[in-house]
Amino acid sequence: MENYIVSARKYRPQTFESVVGQQTLTQTLQNAIRQDRLAHAYLFCGPRGVGKTTCARIFAKTINCQNPQNGFDACNECESCRAFNEQRSFNIHELDAASNNGVEDIRALIEQVRIPPQIGKYSVYIIDEVHMLSQGAFNALLKTLEEPPAHAIFILATTEKHKVLPTILSRCQVYDFSRITIQDTIAHLQSVAQKEGITASEEALNVVAQKADGGMRDALSIFDQLVAFCGNEITYERTIEVLNVLDSDYYFRLVDMALEHNVAGALLLLNEVLNKGFDAGHFVTGFAQHLRDVLVSKDPQTLPLLETADTIRQRYGVQAQKCAPMWIFAALDIMNTCDINYRTARNKRLTVELALVKLCQLGVPQNIASTPVPQNNQNSQPAPKPVVSAVQQPAAPQQTAPQQATVQSAPSTPSTPSAAPQASMPKVSLPKVPGIGLGLGPKNKTAEPTNSSPAATPPEEEGNRPFTADRFRDAWIGLSRTHAEEPRLVQLLENYMPELTDEVTAEVQMPNPWQQQEMRKALPGLLAELRKELHNSQLNIQVTLAEYGEEQMAFTAEEKYKLMVESNPLLATLKETLDLQID
């Protein structure tokens, strides 16, 4: 029975052309071999599983080939190439610095460097995970690495370049290996599957590539795991089952529900995800990534940032056409805030559910409480005229008749009892203020505006819309985001929240005169932004000094000194005796 070899070893590249995703680096090494411009020391750095050690072995094999093809490819027929393929070559020496990181190990290597190669021109020393060497081992290697014998070439490989001493870096040619892209990983896995006689869907291989995170060795290991479970046919459904990956279909469905303002469906979808054993935090981060992919699919210029299979790319493009850019920005902000608050929240599920409710309410106007209008029939009284808030018109003296507190409408005209009730109703434009409502019940259609004379709408209603305390509080909090570059002002905005004293007046209390002065300086600009945001030019904010009574806090050095003297009068004598100054 033939011994089984894992795909990561069986399909390890043997030539520069077979290395995946590192075309620039392999081309540079080939040119150096062709032009006979070999350095004495190289440093290969990059993430795991991207081909650092593989390229080092191919490079060592090629420079010792006795009959190179095209000037930079090994022939695989000479004695040196056969010895390398059979793993009996004495020209290539590999050292694992993770387990041989002492000074004595490096000294033994230095003694070995003096021995010239038996076959070929170069002795190549590959030191893997070189960042694991101790300080003394690095120092012992410095001199030999700077001036090695003519036949010696060092290739250092590491995943953590920042841990290598600068003196080592200065003696090497540094090659930075990049992560392997999703498309390159899928193409290589399809090639391996074809050679093994395995049928694998592109969606399944896309999940494998995403899970591998740019490492080909990890991708091949996951591929072997799927073959062991699925056999000769790898499907998307069985792949996400084996790898415990949340199906992206949930994210597509959630976006559609949010666009339809379906709060109940979004909450039920979250419950389904949690019942499958997935963590709510993982769901939040995954959905935020999905929104990001939808955003980059919106513009052809950013489409290359979407690393996914072609079939899924088309699905992102279809959904991106349904979403407005501002909606995506607001949704990303909601999910990012939820991700930040999730780590410290006690009720984590409620935090996620609240974020989904806000997401589904994007673009939904807030329901404004109004007087119900009864249906007009033969036995009912005439419908009362709508009453507006005191914000919309100047205050009038109190009258005994309730009709005088209503909106002044156009002169009434006689109408027949059979006429529709909407014909005698003045037009009232309800402001569309964004708010948060569950929207679980049927939509209220009785508040639809009716046709009426244009004179029925007060001229100041369009410019001065009413607002609630919650709406004012949200607008005040939004100022801290628009003034993020002013930390002192942001601190005042976050620490001191104004309170509404009437419909258009708010009061903010400051603890000391200095902060009161700072707030007054910034108030004109803040007030202009609030009036624009709330659509009300009558809004006014008063800045007052808080009254603390007897327990007033001390802020300045002079105030602190007076409080200390009150508790200990001897401090005043000490100050005068030593002629001290208060800083």
C-alpha positions in Angstrom: 0.0 0.0 0.0 1.4 3.3 -1.0 2.1 5.8 1.8 -0.2 8.8 1.8 1.4 12.2 1.4 -0.5 15.3 2.4 -1.1 17.8 -0.4 1.1 20.5 1.1 4.1 18.2 0.6 3.0 16.4 -2.5 2.3 19.5 -4.5 5.1 21.6 -3.1 6.6 23.8 -5.9 9.8 22.5 -7.5 10.4 25.4 -9.9 10.1 29.2 -9.7 7.2 29.1 -12.2 5.1 26.8 -9.9 5.4 29.2 -6.9 1.9 30.7 -6.4 1.4 34.4 -5.8 5.1 35.6 -5.7 5.8 36.4 -9.3 7.8 39.6 -8.6 10.1 37.9 -6.1 10.7 34.8 -8.2 11.4 36.9 -11.3 14.0 38.9 -9.3 15.7 35.7 -8.1 15.7 34.3 -11.7 17.3 37.4 -13.0 20.0 37.3 -10.3 20.9 33.7 -11.2 20.9 34.5 -15.0 23.2 37.5 -14.5 25.4 35.8 -11.9 24.7 38.6 -9.4 24.3 36.5 -6.2 24.4 38.1 -2.8 26.0 36.3 0.1 23.0 36.7 2.4 19.2 36.9 1.9 16.3 37.4 4.2 12.9 36.0 3.2 10.2 37.4 5.4 6.4 37.2 5.2 3.3 35.4 6.6 3.2 31.7 7.1 2.7 29.3 4.2 3.5 31.8 1.4 6.6 30.0 0.1 9.7 31.4 1.9 11.4 28.1 2.6 10.2 26.7 -0.7 11.8 29.5 -2.7 15.0 29.1 -0.6 15.2 25.4 -1.6 14.5 26.1 -5.3 17.1 28.9 -5.3 19.7 26.6 -3.6 19.0 23.8 -6.1 19.2 26.1 -9.1 22.5 27.8 -8.4 24.2 24.4 -7.9 22.7 22.9 -11.1 25.5 21.9 -13.5 23.3 22.3 -16.7 20.8 25.1 -16.0 18.0 25.5 -18.5 17.3 29.0 -19.8 20.0 30.2 -17.4 17.8 30.0 -14.3 16.0 26.6 -14.2 17.4 23.4 -12.8 17.7 20.5 -15.2 16.8 17.8 -12.7 19.3 15.4 -14.5 22.7 16.3 -13.2 24.2 14.8 -10.1 23.6 17.9 -8.0 19.9 18.0 -8.9 19.4 14.3 -8.4 21.1 14.5 -5.0 18.8 17.4 -4.1 15.6 15.5 -5.3 16.7 12.4 -3.3 17.4 14.6 -0.2 21.0 13.5 0.1 22.7 16.7 -1.1 25.6 18.0 1.1 25.4 21.4 -0.5 22.2 22.5 1.2 22.1 22.8 5.0 18.9 23.6 6.9 18.8 24.8 10.5 15.7 25.2 12.6 16.5 28.3 14.7 13.4 27.6 16.9 15.1 24.6 18.5 18.8 25.5 17.8 18.9 29.0 19.0 21.9 29.0 21.3 25.4 30.3 20.8 26.9 26.8 20.6 24.6 25.9 17.7 25.7 29.0 15.7 29.4 28.3 16.5 28.9 24.7 15.1 27.4 26.2 12.0 30.3 28.6 11.5 32.8 25.7 11.7 30.8 23.9 9.0 30.8 27.0 6.8 34.6 26.6 6.2 34.1 23.3 4.4 33.8 23.8 0.6 31.0 22.0 -1.4 31.7 18.5 -2.8 29.5 19.0 -5.9 28.6 22.4 -7.4 29.8 25.8 -6.6 27.9 26.9 -3.5 27.0 25.7 0.0 23.7 27.2 0.9 22.7 27.5 4.6 18.9 28.0 5.2 18.1 29.2 8.7 14.3 29.0 9.3 12.6 31.1 12.0 15.7 33.1 12.4 14.0 35.6 14.8 14.1 32.8 17.4 17.8 33.1 17.8 19.1 34.5 21.1 21.0 37.7 21.4 24.3 35.9 21.8 23.6 33.7 18.8 22.8 36.8 16.6 26.1 38.3 17.7 28.0 35.1 17.0 26.6 35.1 13.5 27.3 38.7 12.6 30.9 38.5 11.5 30.4 35.3 9.4 27.2 36.7 7.8 29.1 39.9 6.8 32.2 38.2 5.3 31.5 34.6 4.6 33.6 32.4 2.3 33.1 32.7 -1.4 31.3 29.4 -1.6 28.8 30.1 1.3 25.4 31.7 0.8 23.0 32.3 3.8 19.2 32.4 3.4 17.3 33.5 6.5 13.6 33.0 6.7 11.3 34.5 9.3 7.6 35.4 9.9 8.5 38.3 12.3 10.9 40.6 10.6 10.7 43.2 13.4 12.4 40.8 15.8 15.5 40.5 13.7 18.4 42.7 14.8 19.0 45.8 12.5 22.6 44.7 12.2 21.5 41.4 10.7 19.0 43.2 8.3 21.8 45.5 7.1 23.9 42.5 5.9 21.1 40.9 3.9 19.0 41.4 0.8 15.5 41.6 2.2 12.6 40.0 0.2 9.1 40.6 1.6 6.7 37.9 0.6 3.0 38.9 0.3 -0.2 37.1 1.2 -1.5 34.9 -1.5 -4.7 36.4 -3.0 -8.1 34.6 -2.9 -8.1 34.2 -6.7 -4.6 32.6 -6.8 -5.5 30.3 -4.0 -8.8 29.2 -5.7 -6.9 28.6 -9.0 -4.2 26.4 -7.3 -6.8 24.4 -5.4 -8.8 23.8 -8.6 -5.5 22.5 -10.2 -4.9 20.2 -7.3 -8.5 18.9 -7.3 -8.3 18.2 -11.0 -5.1 16.2 -10.5 -6.6 14.2 -7.7 -9.9 13.6 -9.6 -12.0 15.6 -7.1 -15.0 17.8 -8.0 -15.0 21.0 -6.0 -17.4 23.9 -6.4 -15.9 27.4 -6.7 -18.0 28.6 -3.7 -16.5 25.8 -1.5 -13.0 26.7 -2.6 -13.7 30.4 -1.9 -14.6 29.5 1.7 -11.3 27.5 2.0 -9.3 30.4 0.6 -11.0 32.8 3.0 -10.3 30.5 5.9 -6.6 30.1 4.9 -6.1 33.8 5.2 -3.4 34.0 2.4 -1.4 30.9 3.4 -1.2 28.1 0.7 -0.1 25.5 3.2 -3.2 26.1 5.4 -5.4 26.1 2.3 -4.1 22.6 1.2 -4.4 21.3 4.7 -8.1 22.4 4.8 -8.6 20.9 1.4 -7.3 17.5 2.6 -9.7 17.7 5.6 -12.6 18.3 3.2 -11.6 15.4 1.0 -11.6 13.1 4.1 -15.1 14.2 5.0 -16.8 14.7 1.6 -15.0 12.2 -0.6 -14.6 13.1 -4.3 -17.3 15.8 -4.4 -16.8 18.9 -2.3 -19.9 21.1 -2.1 -20.5 24.5 -0.5 -23.0 23.2 2.1 -20.7 20.5 3.4 -17.8 22.8 3.4 -19.4 25.3 5.8 -20.6 22.4 7.9 -17.1 21.0 8.3 -15.3 24.3 8.8 -18.1 25.7 11.1 -18.4 28.8 8.9 -21.6 30.9 9.0 -23.3 30.8 5.6 -23.0 34.2 3.8 -26.7 33.7 2.7 -27.6 34.9 6.2 -25.9 38.3 5.6 -27.6 38.7 2.2 -31.0 38.0 3.7 -30.4 40.4 6.6 -29.6 43.3 4.2 -32.8 42.6 2.3 -34.8 42.6 5.6 -33.2 45.8 6.7 -34.1 47.5 3.4 -37.7 46.3 3.9 -37.7 47.5 7.5 -38.5 44.0 8.7 -37.6 44.1 12.3 -39.3 40.8 13.2 -37.5 38.9 10.5 -34.1 40.3 11.5 -34.6 39.2 15.1 -35.8 35.8 14.0 -32.7 35.4 11.8 -30.4 36.3 14.7 -32.2 33.7 16.8 -31.6 31.1 14.0 -27.9 31.9 13.9 -27.5 31.6 17.7 -29.4 28.3 17.7 -26.9 26.9 15.2 -24.1 27.5 17.8 -22.5 30.6 16.4 -21.3 33.4 18.6 -23.2 36.7 18.4 -19.9 38.7 18.3 -18.8 36.5 15.3 -22.1 37.3 13.6 -21.6 41.1 14.1 -18.0 41.1 12.7 -19.0 39.0 9.8 -22.0 41.2 8.9 -19.8 44.3 9.2 -17.4 42.7 6.7 -20.4 41.8 4.5 -21.5 45.5 4.5 -17.9 46.5 3.6 -18.0 44.1 0.6 -21.3 45.6 -0.5 -19.8 49.1 -0.3 -16.7 48.2 -2.4 -19.0 46.5 -4.9 -20.9 49.8 -5.4 -18.1 51.5 -7.4 -16.2 49.8 -10.3 -13.0 51.5 -9.1 -13.1 49.7 -5.7 -14.4 46.4 -7.1 -10.8 44.9 -7.1 -10.9 45.3 -3.2 -13.5 42.5 -3.2 -11.6 39.2 -2.8 -14.1 36.5 -3.6 -15.2 34.1 -6.3 -16.8 35.3 -9.5 -20.2 33.8 -8.7 -20.4 35.5 -5.3 -19.0 38.7 -6.8 -22.0 38.9 -9.0 -24.4 38.5 -6.1 -22.6 41.3 -4.2 -23.1 43.5 -7.3 -26.8 42.8 -7.5 -27.3 43.7 -3.8 -25.1 46.8 -4.0 -27.5 48.3 -6.6 -30.3 48.0 -4.0 -28.4 50.0 -1.3 -27.8 53.7 -1.3 -24.3 54.8 -0.3 -25.5 56.8 2.7 -27.5 53.8 3.9 -24.4 51.6 3.8 -22.4 54.2 5.7 -25.1 54.4 8.4 -25.3 50.6 8.6 -21.5 50.3 9.0 -21.5 52.9 11.8 -24.3 51.0 13.6 -22.5 47.6 13.4 -19.1 49.1 14.3 -20.6 50.7 17.4 -22.3 47.4 18.3 -18.9 45.6 17.9 -17.3 48.1 20.3 -20.0 47.9 22.9 -20.4 44.1 22.6 -17.1 43.4 24.5 -18.3 45.3 27.6 -22.0 44.7 27.4 -23.6 42.5 30.1 -26.6 41.5 28.0 -24.7 40.8 24.7 -27.7 39.5 22.8 -29.8 42.6 23.6 -26.9 44.7 22.3 -26.9 42.9 19.0 -30.7 42.9 18.8 -30.8 46.7 19.4 -28.3 47.2 16.6 -30.5 45.2 14.2 -33.6 47.2 15.2 -31.7 50.5 14.5 -30.5 49.0 11.2 -34.0 48.1 10.1 -35.3 51.5 11.1 -32.9 53.4 8.8 -35.0 55.7 6.6 -38.2 55.2 8.6 -39.9 58.5 9.6 -40.8 58.9 13.3 -44.5 58.6 14.2 -45.7 62.0 15.5 -48.5 61.8 18.0 -51.6 63.6 16.7 -55.3 64.0 17.5 -57.3 61.1 16.0 -59.7 62.1 13.3 -63.1 60.3 13.5 -64.8 59.0 10.4 -67.4 61.4 9.0 -70.9 59.8 8.6 -74.4 61.0 8.9 -74.6 60.6 12.7 -71.2 62.0 13.6 -70.1 65.5 14.3 -67.9 67.5 11.9 -64.2 66.6 12.2 -62.2 69.0 14.4 -59.5 71.0 12.9 -55.9 69.8 13.6 -54.1 71.5 16.4 -50.5 72.5 16.0 -47.8 72.9 18.6 -46.8 76.2 20.1 -43.5 75.9 18.2 -45.2 76.4 14.9 -47.0 79.7 15.6 -46.8 82.6 18.1 -48.6 82.1 21.4 -52.1 83.5 21.4 -54.1 84.7 24.5 -56.1 82.0 26.1 -59.7 81.9 24.8 -62.7 80.1 26.1 -63.7 78.6 22.7 -61.5 75.7 21.7 -61.8 76.6 18.0 -59.6 79.7 18.4 -56.6 77.6 19.4 -56.6 75.8 16.0 -54.8 76.5 12.8 -56.2 79.4 10.8 -57.5 77.9 7.5 -59.0 79.3 4.3 -62.6 80.6 4.4 -65.0 77.7 4.5 -67.3 77.0 1.6 -70.6 75.2 1.9 -70.5 71.5 1.2 -73.1 68.8 0.9 -73.3 66.1 3.5 -72.3 63.5 1.0 -68.9 65.2 0.3 -65.8 63.4 1.4 -64.5 64.5 4.8 -61.0 65.1 3.4 -62.3 67.9 1.2 -62.9 70.2 4.3 -59.7 69.3 6.1 -56.7 71.7 6.0 -53.4 70.2 4.8 -51.0 69.5 7.6 -47.5 68.5 6.7 -46.0 66.2 9.3 -42.2 66.5 9.5 -40.2 63.4 8.6 -37.9 63.1 11.5 -35.8 59.9 11.6 -36.4 57.9 14.7 -36.4 54.4 16.1 -39.6 52.4 16.1 -40.2 48.7 16.1 -42.6 48.8 13.2 -43.8 45.3 14.1 -47.5 46.1 13.5 -49.3 47.2 10.4 -48.5 50.6 9.1 -50.8 53.5 10.0 -52.3 54.9 6.9 -54.8 57.3 8.5 -52.2 60.1 8.8 -51.9 60.6 5.0 -51.9 64.2 4.1 -55.1 65.3 2.3 -55.5 67.7 -0.6 -56.4 71.2 0.5 -55.8 74.8 -0.3 -52.1 75.9 -0.2 -53.1 78.7 2.2 -53.9 76.1 4.9 -50.2 75.5 5.7 -48.6 78.1 7.9 -45.6 79.6 6.1 -43.3 79.1 9.1 -44.0 75.4 9.4 -41.5 74.3 6.7 -38.7 76.2 8.3 -39.5 75.5 12.0 -40.3 71.8 12.6 -41.1 70.5 16.0 -38.6 68.1 17.6 -38.6 65.8 20.6 -36.2 65.6 23.5 -34.7 62.4 22.1 -34.2 63.9 18.7 -32.5 66.9 20.3 -30.2 64.6 22.4 -29.2 62.6 19.3 -28.4 65.8 17.4 -26.2 67.0 20.3 -24.4 63.7 20.5 -23.8 63.9 16.7 -21.8 67.2 17.2 -19.1 65.2 19.0 -18.5 63.2 15.8 -18.4 66.2 13.5 -15.9 68.0 15.8 -13.7 65.0 16.4 -10.6 67.0 15.6 -11.3 69.3 18.6 -10.7 67.2 21.7 -11.5 69.9 24.2 -14.8 70.7 22.6 -15.7 67.0 22.3 -15.0 66.6 26.0 -17.5 69.4 26.8 -20.1 68.0 24.4 -19.9 64.5 25.9 -19.8 65.5 29.6 -22.6 68.2 29.6 -25.9 67.5 28.0 -28.5 70.4 27.7 -32.0 69.9 29.0 -35.1 71.3 27.2 -36.9 73.9 29.3 -39.6 74.4 26.6 -40.2 73.5 23.0 -37.4 75.6 21.5 -35.2 76.5 24.5 -32.5 74.3 26.2 -30.2 75.0 29.1 -26.8 73.6 29.7 -25.1 74.0 33.1 -21.3 74.2 33.4 -19.5 73.5 36.7 -17.0 76.4 36.6 -16.6 79.8 34.9 -13.7 78.6 32.6 -15.8 75.9 31.1 -18.8 78.2 30.8 -16.6 80.7 28.8 -15.4 77.9 26.5 -18.9 76.7 25.9 -20.1 80.2 25.1 -17.3 80.7 22.6 -18.3 77.5 20.7 -22.0 78.0 21.1 -22.8 80.1 18.0 -21.3 77.5 15.6 -22.9 74.6 17.5 -26.3 76.4 17.6 -26.2 76.9 13.8 -25.5 73.2 13.2 -28.3 72.1 15.6 -30.8 74.5 13.9 -29.9 73.0 10.5 -30.1 69.4 11.8 -33.4 69.9 13.6 -34.9 72.3 10.9 -35.9 74.9 13.5 -34.4 78.4 13.4 -36.1 79.3 16.8 -33.9 76.9 18.8 -31.9 78.6 21.5 -29.5 77.4 24.1 -28.6 79.1 27.4 -25.3 78.5 29.2 -25.5 78.9 33.0 -23.2 78.3 35.9 -24.2 75.3 38.1 -25.0 76.1 41.7 -23.3 73.7 44.2 -24.2 75.4 47.5 -21.8 74.7 50.4 -20.1 71.7 48.7 -18.8 73.7 45.8 -15.8 71.9 44.1 -12.4 73.6 43.8 -10.9 73.8 40.4 -8.2 76.5 40.4 -5.2 76.5 42.6 -6.5 79.6 44.5 -9.8 77.8 45.3 -8.0 74.7 46.5 -5.7 76.8 48.7 -8.7 78.5 50.3 -10.4 75.2 51.1 -7.1 73.9 52.7 -6.8 77.0 54.8 -10.4 76.6 56.0 -9.6 73.1 57.3 -6.1 74.0 58.6 -5.5 77.8 59.3 -1.8 77.1 60.1 -1.2 76.8 56.3 -1.7 80.5 55.9 0.9 81.2 58.6 3.4 78.8 56.9 2.8 80.5 53.5 3.5 84.0 54.9 6.6 82.8 56.9 8.3 81.1 54.0 7.0 83.6 51.4 5.4 80.9 49.2 3.6 81.5 46.0 0.5 79.7 44.7 1.1 78.1 41.3 
